[in-house]
């Protein structure tokens, strides 16, 4: 086998010379246009001209020749006369081609690392060797995929143009009909991403291309076994059919390629972005899936593709949780719309805003889309009465969306961080249901964001007591007509539960028990969080808060001062100055009372853990 591989490597020397020549030209051009000692490795970037590689092109050149070349040159009968099977000859050819192509890849990565070492200064981070290693592994996977597909297509010979046209037309047709999974076959999209210091691998694309490569290599092997006189014998037995097929081929080739051109023109026209420019000058772009319409800037497309591939599956999961609920229209997802600074996404009826951050992991994208999709379906099932009475229903709205996130998208670490937030907040004072279902009252006494973890506990209790169908049934009850004075808060929920045949007191007891159990589990964590208090001082036009606590600080301190006009998610957030004090302009305080909350920001909890609201007289000047 080694002798056969050596023979095949010698047969590939022409391609080796071409690859070396291209590499020398590429490096010379790089040195001409760049400083070789200023070429650090930049993760999440392929803009460096040294990264331009001809391996995909050489994969096709070698793959389209390496098998049929034996037949075209007349050496196939000689190979059959040797005491080796065609299978061994086939695998020696494939291994030799892989060795040559991967040697080229490895040389490129070694050169990149050498230049990075030459460019590195004492303040630069370490060279990302793990990133380079995974990039080489993924590139090697793509090389195997392209080489195997090319070897399979090469055996078509005179039918190559027709089959290639059919494949191209099929891919374009699939893309034009929103089948975004077809992008998983794109060899240019198999690159790792560095997110929050961790390498994210394109598992779906790499797996799809590896599987396609296996199919290609199997077809190429079967075709090579039949190549030569065996196919000719089969054609002779068939008789008139080869002549008919040849005539049909000559007619179909131009027809298929004309269809490819038509599809290209249609896709070009349909993908024209809507009129209008964004403030950054980038045109807007729209792409649809079965359940969503995504609106983005054109330069966000590459970052948005993983979310588009996964979007309809996310909808299916969330819809199944709500017993198959559907939105009558596609959900519009604006990936460039603004949201409040403390929100990952926002929903308004059937429009969702999710600011797309370059480098955001696909797992995080799916979490946010699932959360906001849950809001859309909640509003659809509950209708206008549920949506408009936000003060009474916000806890349930956010609680159900948080339950959906936990069920389908969260890791155990994310669940633990949410549990710690809930447990530590509960330890600082219970949040009775009467307060939880009155958002305005909750905002005046506690952190209003507690509707997320506390709402989750209430929804968990509802499902535990009355089953998976209970949330959808409760929401649907809001659309039923009500008579007499309109209730709100706890009275509204008691009426809804009675109409459903549920006991609100039973679910409230389960809600309290769920939070108490979390507090017991997280007692060790809670013990690391000193209770916070503060004293006030007047200094010029500012009110100075002096935070006080005993023991070791578990994290950084944060303060929220609700503006006099009412709670706002974008206003009133303060952090300590260098001396540890918190400065609040007097004009942001009330007329007589000063309201503020102090809390800890710790990495092991999902959100800041606030003390109850402190209300104190405004200090005199």
N, C-alpha and C positions, 0 to 999 in steps of 0.2 A: 504493500500500500504506500509506503514511504517513497519507493522508486516511482510509482505512478504520480504521486503528488509532485515530486521533483520534476518529472517530465512536463506536467501541466504548468508548473511555475515557469519553466523555460519557454513554454509556448506563449506565456503571457508577458514576456519581456518587452514586447513592443508597447503594451499598455503601461508597463512599469516605467519605461523611458518617458512616455507622454506625461505620466503623473509626476515624475521628478521634474520635468521641464516646467510643468504648470506650477509646481510648488516653488521652484526657484524664481519664476517670473512673479508669482504672488508675493514672495518675500522681498524681492527687489523693489516692487511697487510700494510695498508697505514701508520699506526703509526710505524710499524717495518722498513719500507723503507724510511720514510720521517720524518721531524721534524714538528709536528702538529702546532707549533707556527711559522712556516715559510711556510705557504700555502696560499698566496694571490690568489685572483681570477684573472685569466689571460683571458681577452677577446680574441676572435679569436683563442683560443687554446683548444684542448681536450686532451692534452698530460698528464694531471694530472691523476694518477691512481684512485683518488677518483671519477673521472667522469665515471669510468666503471660501467655500470648499466645493470642489468639483466631484466629490465622491458619488452623489446621486447620478450624475451624468456618466461617470465611468461604470457604475453598477449596471446601467442599461447597455452601454457599449459592450461590456464583457458578457453580460447575461444573454444578449441577443446573438452572440457569435459562438460562445464556448461549446454549445452542444451541436447546433446545426453546421458548424464549421467542419466537423468530421465528415458529415454527409456531403457537403458542398465540395470539399476538397478530395473526396473519393477515398478517404482513409478508414471509413467505417468497416468495410470488409476485412481490412488488415487487423483492426482491433478485435473483430469477432474471431479471428484465427488465433489470437493469443490465448494462453491458458488463464484468462481472467474473465470474470463475468461483467456484463454491461453495468450491473449495479455498482461494482467496485470502481469501474471507470467513471461512472456518474458522480459518485461521492468524492473521488479524487479531484475531479474538476471543480466541484462546489467548494471543497475545502481549500484548494489552491487559490480560487478567486477570493474567498473570505480572508485568507492570510494576506494577500496582496492589498486588498482594500482596507483592512483593519490596520495593517502596518502604516499605511498612509495616514489614517486617522490618528494613530498613536504618535506618529512623528509630529503631526500638527499640534497636538496637545502638549507634547514635551517642549516644543518650541515656544508655545504660549507661556508655559510655566517658567522657562528659562528667561524670557523677556520680562516676565513679572518679577522674578528675583532680581534682575538687573535694575528694574525700575523702583524697587521697594526702598522706602526711607524708614527711619526709626519710628515715625509716628503713624505709619500705615498699618492696617490690620493684617493678620497673617494671611498668607496665600490660601485661597479657598480650595484646598486639594480635594476635599469631599465633593465639592461642586464639580470640579473638573473630572473626577472619577465617574460620577453619575452621568455627566454629559457624554463621556466616552462610551459608557455602557449603552445609553439610549441611542447614540449615533450608530453603534455596532448593531443594535436591533434594527434600525432603519436600513442599514446596509444589507442585512440578511433578508429583510422584507423585499426591498427593491430588486436585489439580485435574483431571488427565487421567483418573483412575479415575471421578471424579464426572461428568465430561462423557460418558464412555462409558455409565455407568449411567443418566444422564438420558434417553437415547434409548429406554430400555425403556418409559417412560411408565406405562401401566397394569400392566405386568409388573414394575415396579420392586420392589414389596413382596415378590413371590414370589422374584425373583432375589436380592434382598438377604437374605431369610430363608435361602435355600439356601446363600449364601456364609457367613452367620453360622453356620449349622449345620455346614457343612464345616470351618470354622476350629475350632469347639468340639470337633468329633469328632476332628480331627487332634491337638489339644492333649491330649485325654483319652486318646489312644493313644500318647502319648509322642513325637509328631512335633514336636520342639522347633524345627525349622527354620521352622515357621510364624511364630515370633516375629520372624523377619527382616522380616516385612511390617508390624510394629508401628511406626508413625511416631513414637512416643514414645521409641523406643530408639535413635534415631540421634543420639548425642551423642559428642563427642570425650572422651578421658580423658587426664589428665596423669599420666604414670608416670615416675618418676625424672628429671623435668625434660624429658621428651620427650612430644610430643603423639601419642597413639595414636588412629587413626581407625577407626570401625566399618566397615571396607571391605565386609565381607560384607553387612551390612544395607543400606548405602547403594547398593551395586551391585544387590542384589535389588530394592529399591524403584525405582531408576532404570529397570531393565529392565521392571518391572511398569508403570511410567508410560509407557514407550514402547509397550507392548502396548495400554494404555488409550487413548493418543492415536491409535493406528492404528485401533482399533475405533470411536472417536468420529468420526474423519474419514470412515470408510466409512459409518457410520450417518447422518452429516449429508448425505452425497451422496445418500442414498436417502430422506431425510426429505421428507414432504409427499405430493404427488399420486402420486409413484412407488410409495410403499408402498401407497397406497389402490388404485392400479391392480392391483398384485399381489394384494391381498386380494380384489378383485372377480373376478379370474380363478380364484382358488382355490375360491370358492363357499361351501359349507357349513362349511369348516374353521374360519374365524375365530369363528363362533358356538359351535362345539364347544369351541374353545380358551378362549374367554371363560368358558364355564361351568366348565371344568376349573380355570381360574385361580381362580375364586371359591371353589372347594372346597379347592384346594391351599394357598392363602395361610394360612388358620387352621391347617391341619395342620402346615405347615412351621414356623410360629412357635410352636406348641405343642411341637414337637420341640426347638426352640431352648431353650424354658423347661425342658424335661425334662433336656437336656444341661447346662444351667447348674446345676440342682439336683444332678445326679449329680457334676459336677465340684466343687461346693462341699462335698459330703459326702466325696468321695474325697481331696480335698486337706486335710481336717482333720488337723492335726498330731497325732502320738502324744501320749499323756498324759505329763505331766512337764514341769517347768520347768528351764531352764538356770540356772546360778548368777547370771546377769545378769538373770533374769526373762523372757527371750525364749523363746517356745515353739519346739520343734524342728519341723523341716519335712523331708519326704522327697520326692524326685523321682527317677523312674527313667528310664533309657534302656534300649536293648536289652541292653547289656552291663554296666551299672553301676547301683547303688543309691546315690544321693547323700543323705547325712544332713547337715543344716545347721541353723543358727538361721534363723528366718523372715526376720530382717532381713538375712541374707546372700544372699537369693535373687537380687537384682539383680546383685550382683557375681559370682555363680556361674553365671548364665545363659550367658555365652560358653563356659565350660568344658563345660556340659551339651551345647551344640550340637556341640562338637567331639569329645566323648568317644568316641563309637562309631567315628569315623574313626581316632582315636588307637589304639583297641583293634585295629582292622583292620590298621594298619601294624605294630604290635608282634607281633600274632599271625602275620602273614605272615612276619616275620623268623624266628619259631620254627616255620616250616613248618606254619602253620595250627593251632597249638595252641589249645585252648579251655579255659576254666574251666567246670566243670559248672553252676555257679551264677553269678548276677550278682556282680560284685565290689563289695563295700560300701566306699564312699569317705566317710569321716568328715571333713567340712570344718571341724569345730570341736574335733577331738581334739588333745591335747597331744603334742608330739614333743620330743626333746632339742634344746637350743638351737642346736646346730651342724648340724641336719638340716632339709631342706626338706619331707621326708615320711618316713613309716615304714610298713613292711608286715609284717603278721602273717598268714601263710597266704592267706586271701582277703579280709582286711580291710586297708584302706589309710587312713592318717591323713595329710591334707594341710591344715595350717592355712591357711585362706583369708585373705589380707591384702588389705584394700580398696585398690584401685588397682593390684594386681598385673596385669601384662600377660597377655593370653591366650597369648602365646608362652611365657611362663614357666610358666603353668598347665599347658600341654600338655607341656612338658619334664618337669615333676614327675610328672604323671599317667602319661606314657609310661615313665618310669624305674620307678615303683612297679608299673605293670602288668607290666613285664618281670620284676620280682621274683615276682609272683603266678604267671606262666606258668612261670618257672624252677622254682619250688617244685612246681608241678603236674607238670611233666615229670620232675623229679628225684625227686619223692615224699618220703616221710618220711626215708629214709636221707640224702638230700642236705640236707634242711632241718635235721635234728637235728645233723649233724656240722658245725656252723657254723664252728668253728675251722679246719677243713681246706677248706671250700668258700666261705668268705666272699669271698675274692678273685675267684672265678669268678662268684659271684652279683652282686657290685657291678660287676665288669668287664663282664659281659654287659649289665647295665642301662645302664652308661655308653656302651657301644658303640651301643645302641639310641638313646640320647639324641643321640649325635653323628650317627648316620645319618639320623635323621628330623627333628630339632628344632633342632640347634645352628646358629648363624651362624658364618661363618669366624672372627670375632673370638673367639667362645667356644671354638672348637677351638684357636686359637692360645694362649689363656690356659691351657687344660688341658695343652697340649704344654709350655708353659713351666714349669708346676708339675712335670710329670713329669721334664723335662730337668734342671732345677735340683736336684731331689731326687736324681736318679740321679748327678749330678756330685758330690754330697756323700757318695756311697758307694753301691755297687751293692746291689741287693736281690735276692739269689739266689732261685731258685724254691723251694728248700727252706725259706727264711724266709718267702716270700710266702704259702705254703700252710699256714703255722702261725701263726694270728693271735695267739695268746697270746705266742709268741716274738717276733713282729714288734712287738707293743705294748711289749715290754720294751727294744727296741733302736732302733726308728725310729717315725716318725709312723704310727699305725695307719690313718689315712685314706689312706695310699698304696695301699690295696687298690683304690681307684677308678682312678687313672691307670695303675698297674702292672698291675692286672687287665685294664684295657682293652688294654694292649699285648700281654698273653698271649692274650687272646681274638682280637685282630687277627691274631696269628701263627697261631693255630689255624685261623681262617677262610682265611687266605692259603695255608696248606699243604694243607688238606683240604676246602675249599669251604664254601658257606653252610649245608649240612646238618649240618656237624660239631658245632656247639654242641648242637643238639637230640639228636643221637645220643649224645654224651657224657653229657648229662643223663639220658637214658633208661637208660643203662647202670647208673646208680646203683640202679635198681629191680630189677636182676637179683640173684638170690641169690648170696651169697658164703659160702665154706666155710673152716674153720680160724679162726685168730686174726684178729680184726677189725683191719684196717690203718687208719692215719690219716696225715695229712700227705702227704709225697711218695710214700710207699709206696702209699697209697690211690690217688693219681692215676696212678701207674705201672700199677697193676693195671687201672684203668678204661680207660686208653689202650690197653693190650695187648688187652683184650677187644674194643675197637673196631677193632683193627688199625692203630692210630696209633702213631707214635714220639714219646714224650714228650721225648726229647733233641732231636729236630728242632724241636719247637715251642719248647722252652726256648731254642734257638739263635736262632730267629726273634724271641722276646721280647727277648733281649739286643740283637740287631741293631736292633730297632725303637727301643729306648731310646737306643742309641748314636747312631743317625741323628738323633733329636730333639736330643740333646745337641750334636751338631755343628751343626745348624741354629740353635740358640739360644745359641751361644757368646757372641755379643755381649751378649745379655741376662744370661747367667750371670755375665759379667765385671763387671756392675754390682752384684752382690750380694756384699758382703764376708763372709768367713767369721766366724761368731760364736763366742765363747767366754765364759766367766764365771769369776769368783772368788767365793768364799763368805766370809761374815762372820756371826758370831753377835752379835745385838743384842737383849738381853732375851729375850722369848719368841718372837722371830722369827729366821728365817734370811734374810740379805740376799744377793741375787745381784747382782753388779756386771757387767753385760754389757760386753764389750770387742770392738772391731773396728777395722779400719784403713780409712781412706777416708771417702767420703761415704755417709750413710745413704740407702738407696733407698726407705725407707718406715718404718713403725713396727715396734717389736720386740714380740714376743709370747713368752710362756713357758708351757710345760705341765709341771706337776709331777704325775705319776701318784699317786693316793692309795695309801696302804700296802696297802689291801685289794684292789688290782687296778685295772686301767684302767677309767675310766668316762668316757663322752662328756660328762657334765655337770659334772665336777669337775676341779679342778687348773689351770684356765686363769687366767693372771696377765698383767697389763700393767704397765709401769714407772710408778713414781710421778713426781712433778714433777722430782725430782733424778736420774731415770734409773735408779734402783735398783728391784729387784723384791723385795717382801716376802712371805715365806711363813711362816705360823704353824708353829712347831716340831711341834705335834701333827699336822700334815698330812704330815710327813716320816716316813721309816722309822725303825727302831730303831738301825741302824748306818750304813747307806748312804743317801745323798740322791741321788735320780734326777730329772733335769730335762732339758728340751729347749728350746733357744732358736731362734727363727725370725724371718723377715721377713714382714711383711704388705705386699704391694705390689699396686697396682691392676691391673697388667698380667698377674698370675698368678691362676689360679682359686682357690687356697687358700694359706694360709701355707706358706712354704718353711722347713722345720725342719732343723737340724743333727741328726746322730745323737744318741741318748740319752747324756747325760753321767752317770757314776756316780762320786760323790766321798764321802769320809767326812764325816759330819755334824760341823760345827765345834763345838768345845767352847764353853761359855758364857763 
